Amino acid sequence: MRTRAFVSLLVAAVVTGLFLKHGLGFMAGFNTTPIPVLTQLQSASAGSRAPLPPDAGRVVLVVIDGLREDEAGGLGLVVPPGMPTHRCALETVLPSFSRPSYVAMSTGVPPWASGVHTNDHEGPAGLPTIWGAARAAGWKTRLVADGTDWWVALFPGDFDAIDLIEKAPFDAFWSGLELAAPGVPGKAFEPGSLTLVHIVDVDDQGHDFGVHDAYRAAAAKAGKKVSKLIAALDPARDTLFLTADHGHIARGGHGGPEAEVLAVPWFAFGAGVEANDARSQGWCGHLEDVPVAIAARLGIGPPAAGFGQTLAGIRPREAEAFGARLVAQTQALEVALGTTSPHAVTLGRARAPSLLWGLAVLVAWVAAMMLVAKVLVQGSGGRAIVSAAILPMLGIAIFLIFEPTLSFSAVWLRGPWTIRMGAIFAAVGAVATWVVLQRHAPWEGLLLMACGAGLPMLVAAAYHGSIDAGPVLGDPRAAFAIVASDMLAAASVPVAALGALIAAAREYRRRHQRVWT
């Protein structure tokens, strides 16, 4: 019995170690490199413009991190009379994390093609950006952000000026904001500049407190900053765009395909904007369309590798020339990818072989379970398999009870989430082991139960198309199930440990002829 207990604990520890190793690296493993042909494309407008005219004006993109579309009214934006305003909703990328969104709104390239799938991506995006295209065309580019340096890491060398300001000084920056006058060069949104303004506090409050009072207060505070900037713009020459990278579920969190996470606001103010009634007009495009809108107002071609299209309500500065550049770059992209419908590539890249492979692994696992049960538990194979299924069944029940959504959006802060869910799995699994398995299941069933924690991962992998993701991102719900199965497997050691205590107690009773109560 001691040997069996030791072997079972050892197997459980090995299973746990393998799954934890997988879980720690899984989100980073989603990230790959861009499709090679995309890195070789060059913008048609690069270096093609003469010095900017005196009436070049300003173009500003404001990104309010984590602001979902149905909460955009809480910004309380104050727009001067006569300022053209257009509003609608954009669909962000999947997975709906920040870094993939930053890449999409800077390059026009979705995650499956950029290789940037999660916030664990490291290093530059390696794709042509609207910031780089603007610099090449003579515009001054500037980044103003309250703390985060992810834009700099993704797009090094694309900004002429970078201001990463902590939150308290960030408020002071806005309170003293004065735009540079025409003909007077300066860092503060000077004429002939393209400026990215990134406001992070709304997202921070969403993660910490959910979409409640603190979140809405942060949105209102951000709205005051943006309102001051809008009021300072010249509606005849300057243009300001406002959007977000993703939304939040009510509890706080993003990454999944929930409607409230995918829908982000889109506002356009000032020159070149065809006004609507400034109320939400429903879906009007994708986050990949943002660099096209910026390029239209700059009068340059959009990023060469971008998949974006024109957005309603935006008039290009040089309409005929811009239309020709967009057509040329779209054709070049289609030739490079070998398709006349680049977005369709998402649906067809190596999905079927990966799915068949996943199903084959699942069938192999079931066969192995039956064989092990027959060898270890003579005459009790069915009971052993039922024992092995207890932990996965408990895991599914736990997620249904404790999580508002079965997608990446549940993993709102991965460290605390991992500790919380791992503790719940271990506690519930241990109690179930004590109550259910104490008298009615053989010790070997506990070993099978520990190994059976891998079942959800294999089922999810079969649906997702792969275990380690790769260049094609499957359904984020299935991908989340793979991550969740790691937490399930992590519970196998404490569960098996309790099983060892039960087995030891039985052995003690047998040897000393005492009744176990």
N, C-alpha and C positions, 0 to 999 in steps of 0.2 A: 504493500500500500504506500509506503514511504517513497518507493521508486516511482510509482505511478503519479503520486502527488508532485514529486519533483519534476518529472517529465512534463506534466500538464502545466505547471507554473512556468517552466522554461519555454514551452511552446507559446503560452499566452504572452510572455514577455517578448519573445521574438516577433510574434504577430503585431503586438502593440508598437514595438520599435519600428517595424517596417512601415506601418500605416502612419505613425507620427512623422517619420522622415518624409513620407509622401505628402502628408498634409502641410508640413512646414514649407515645402518647396512647390506645392501645387500651383498656388496663385502666381508665383514667379515663372513657373513652367509654362503658363499660358503664352507668355511673351516670346515672340520670335523676331525675325528681322523682316524688313519690308520686302515685298516682291521685287526682285532685283531690277527689273526693267523700269520700275517707278523711280528708282534713285538715279537713273541715267537720263531722265527727261529734263529738259530745260524750258523755262518760261519763254514764250515768244517775245515778251516785252523786256526781257532782261537787258539792261544797258542800251535800250533803244530810244529813250526819251532825252530830249534836250533839257536844259535847266528848267525848273518849274516856273510857271508864270506867276506874277505877283498875286493873282487872285486864287492861288491854289487852295487856300483855306485849310481847315483841319478836319481830320477824320478820326473818330474815337470809337473804340470798341470797349464797352463796359461788360465785364463778366461777373455776375453776382453768384458766387459759388453756392450750389445747393438749393437755389430758388425754384420751386416747382411752379408750373404755369398758373394753377388755380389760386396761388398765393401772391401773384404779382400785383394784384390790386392793393395789397398791403404796403407797397412801396410808397403810396401816396404821392406820386410824382406831380410836381407843379410845373406846368408847361406854359410859357408866355403866350399871350394872344398872338395869333398869326404864325406860330411855329408848326409847320406841317408834321403830322404824327401818324404813324402806321403801326398797328399791332396785330399779331397773330401768334400761333404756337408752332414751335419746331419740335421734331422728334430727335432725341439724342441717340447716341450709339449704344450698342450692346457689346459687352457688358457696360452698364451705365456707371462707370467709374470716371474719375477726374482726368487722369493722364490720357486715356483714349479720347476723351472729349476735347481736351486741349489740342491734341494732334488733329482731330477732325476739323475743328474750327480754324486751325492755322494752315492746314495743308489741303483739306477737302478729301482726305483719304480715310475710309472707314477702318475699324480695327482688323478685320480679316485680311486687309491688304497692307496695312501699316505695320502689323506685328505687335502693336502696342495694345494689349488686351486688359491689363490691370495696372493698379498703382505700384506694383512691384517692378515695373519696367525700369531698367537702369540705362543711363547713357542717352545720347542724342537720338532723335527720331530718324535722322538720316534722309529726310525728304524735303523737297523744295517747299518753302512756306510763303505766305502772303507777306510776312515781315521782311524776308529776304528779297522778294520781288519788289517790294516798295523801296527798299534801300537802293537796289540796283537802278531803279527808275528815278532816283534823286530825292525821295521823301525821307524825312527824318523819322526814325522809329524809336519809340520810348515805351518802357514798361514801368507801371506804377502798381505795386501790390502790397498788401498788408501782411508781409512776412514770408509767404511761400516762394521758394526758388525753383519750383518745378518747371516753369516756363524757360528759365535760363538753362536748366539741365537738358531739356528737350530740344531747344533751339539756340545753342550757343553761337554767338557772333551775329545774331539777327537783330539785335537792338543797339541803337547808338547810345542810349542812356537807360540806366536801370536803377530804379528806386525801390528797394525792398525795405519797407517801413514797418516797424512793429505797431501794434494796434493803438497804443496811446499816442505816439507821434503821428500816426496816420490820421487821427481826428484833427490834430493841430494842423496838419498839411491842408486839409480841406477847409478848415476855418479861415485860413489865410490865403486861400486860392485866388489868384488873379491871372487871367490869361494874358499871354504876351500880345502886345499890340502888333498890327500889321507892320512889317518892315523893321521890327525890333526883335532880333533873335533872342531866344531864351529857352530854358528847359520846360517851362510851364505851358505845354500845349501850344507851341508856337505855330504860326501859319506855315503850311507846307509840311505838316507832321502827321504821322499815323501813331496814335497812342493806344496802348492796351492798358486798361484799368481793371485790376482784379480785386474784388472785395470778398474776403473769406469768412467773415464772422457769421453770416447766415448759416453756412454749412456747419461751422463749429457748434452753433446752438442746436441745429437739427440733430447732429450726432449725440450731443450731450442730453438734450431734453425732449427730442421729438418735435413734431410740428405743433408747437403750443405757444404759450405767451412769450418765452424768451426768443424763440425763432421769429415770431412776428415782430417783436420789438427790434430785433437786429435788422429785419427787412425794412422797417420804417426808418431806422437810422441810416441804412444804405440809401434809401429813397431820398432823404434830405441831401446827401452828398451829390447824388446824380442830379437832383433838381437844381442845385447851385451851378453845376457844370452846364446843364442845358440852358439856364438863364444867361450864361456868359457867352454862349455861342451866337454866331451871326447866321441867322436862318437862310440867308442868301448864299453863303459860301461854305458853311461848316455842316458836317453830318455826324450824328452820334447814333451808334447802334448799341442795343442792350440785350443780353441773353444770359443763359446759365448753362452750366455743364451737365446738370442732372437735377432731378427733384429728390424728394424723400418720402418714404412711407410714413404713416402717422407716428409710429414709434420712433422713427429716426433710422436711416439706413438707405442704401441704394446699391446698385449693381445689377439688379434683376430687371425683368420685363414688365413690371407693374405700370399701369397707365399713369399714375401720379408721379412715377419716377422718370418715365420716358418723356413726358410733356414738359418742355421748358418754354419760357416766354421769349418773344421776339418783338422788340420795339425799334422803330427807326424815327429819328427826328432830324429836321433841318433840310438842307439843300438836297435836291434830287429825290425827295420823298413824296409819294403820292398819298395824300391823307385819306384815312378812313375815319370812323367815329371813335377811334382809340379804345374800343372794346375788343375783347378777344374775338377773332374771326375764324377760329378753328385752326386745323392743321394747314400750314402753308408751305412746308418744306422740311429739310433735314439739317442737322448741324453741319454737315459737309457743305451746305450751300453758303455758309457764312463768309468764307474767303472770297466767294464769287461776288457777293454784295459789296464787300470792302473794295475789291478790285474795280468794280463798276464805278464807285465814287472816286477812286484814285485815277481812273482813266488808264489803267494798265491791264495786262492779261492776268487771269487768275493763276494760282500755282499749277505748274505743268502736270503734276501727277494727280490733281484733284478730280473727284467724281462729281463735284457740286454743279448745280444748275442755277439759273437766275431765280431770284425771289420776287414775288409780286410786290408792287409798290415802290420799287427802286429804279430810278432812271440813271443809266450810265452817264458819266461825264462826257464821254465821246462815244455815243451810242453805236454808230456804224463801225468804227474801228474796234470797239470792245466786242461787238457781236462777231466780227470776223476772227478776232483772237480766240474767243471762246469756242467757236466752231473748229478752228484749226487745232487747238489743244485737245478738244474732245476726240477728234479724228485720230490724232497722234496716240492718244491713250488707247483707243479701240484697236489700233494697229499693233501697239506694243503688247496688249493683253490677248490679242487674237479673238476678239469678240466685239460685236456691235452693241452689246448690252452689258457693260461692265458690272452693273449691280447683280446681274444674274449669275455671275461667277460664284457668289456667296452660296448658292444653292447646289452647285454641281461639283465642287472640288473634292474628289476622293471620298465622298460620303459613304457610298454603298460598300466598298471593300472594308472600311473601318467598322461599319455596322455589323457585317458578317463576322468579322474577327471578334468583336465583342460578344456576339451570340455564341460563337464557338467556345470562348472562354467560359461563359456561363454554363453551357452544357457540360463542359469538362469538369467544372466545379461540382455540379450536381452528381455526376458519375463518381467523382472522388469521394464525396460525402457518403454515398451509399456504400462504397467499397470499405471505407474506414469504419463505418458503423457496423458492417458485417464482421469485420476482422476483430474489432475491439469489444463489441457488445454482442456476443453470441446469443441469439434468441431474443434480443431486445433492440434490433436495428431500428424499427419504427419509432420506439420511444426515444432512442438516442437522437434521431433526426429531429423529432419534435423538440427535444431539449436544445438542440443546436439552433433552432429557429426562434427560441424565446428572446434572445438578446436583440436580434434585428426587429422583431415585432415590438418590443418595448421601445426601441429607438424611434420607430415610426410613430408610435403613440406619443412619445415625449415631444417630438417636433410638432405634431398636430396640436398638442396642448399648449406648448410654451412659445411657439413661433407664429407671428402673424402672417408669414409668407414663406413658402418653401422655395427660396431662390437666394441669389447672392445678397439680396437686400437684407436678409436676416443677419449676415455677417457684418454688422454695422461697425464694430470695433473688434478686430479679429482676436487680439490678445484676451480681453475680458470675456468675449463670447466663447472662446475655446475653453477657458477655465470654467466658466459657468456651465456650459453644456457638458463638458467632460465630467464635472462633479455630479451633475444630475444623472447622467448615464450610469456612472459608477455606483451612486447611492441606490438608485432604483434597481439596477441590475443585481446588486448585492442582496438587497431585500428580497427580490424575486428568487434568487438562488437559495436563500435561507428558507423561505416559506415553501416554495414549490418543489425544490430538488432535495430537500433534507432527507425525506423518506422514500420518495417515489422514483428517483432516477439514479442510475449507476454513476460512479465517479467519472467514467470515460465520457459520459454525456456532457460533463462540464468542459472537458477538453474540446469536444466538438462545438460547444456553444461559443467558446473563445474563438475558434477558427471560423465559425459561422458569422462572425461580425463582418467578414468581408463580403457577404452576399449583397448588401445594398450597393457597395461600390461596383460590383460586377454587373448588377442590373442597370445601374445608372450609366456605367461605361458602355453597355450595349446600346442604350438609347442615345447617349451622347455621341458615340462614334469613336471614342478613344479614351484611354485612361489618362494620358498626359496632355490632352488638348492638341497642341500643334497649330499649324497655320489656319486650320478651319475651326472656328468656334461653334460648337453645337448649342443646343438649347441651354440657356443659363440655369434653368431649373434642374436639368439633369447634371450639369456641372456642379451645382451646389450640392446635389445628392452625393457626388463623389467626395466632396470635402466633408460633408456630414458623416459619411461612413468612416472617415478617419477618427472622428470623435467617438463613434460607436465602438470601433476596434480598440480605442484607448481604454475603454472600460473593461476590457477582457482581463487585465491583470488583477484589479481588485476583486472582480467577480470570481476569477479562478482561485484567488487567495482565500476567499470565504469558503469556496468549495473545498479547499484543502483542509480548512478547519473542521468542516462538516465530516470529511473523510477521516480525519484524525480522531474526532470524537467517536465515530462509529468503531474505529479500530480499538480505541480505549475501552469502549463498552464491551466489545467482543472479548477482549483479553481479560478484563476484570469482572465480566459478567454483571455489569451495572446497567440499569435502565436509563436510557437517554431521554431527557425531558426538555 
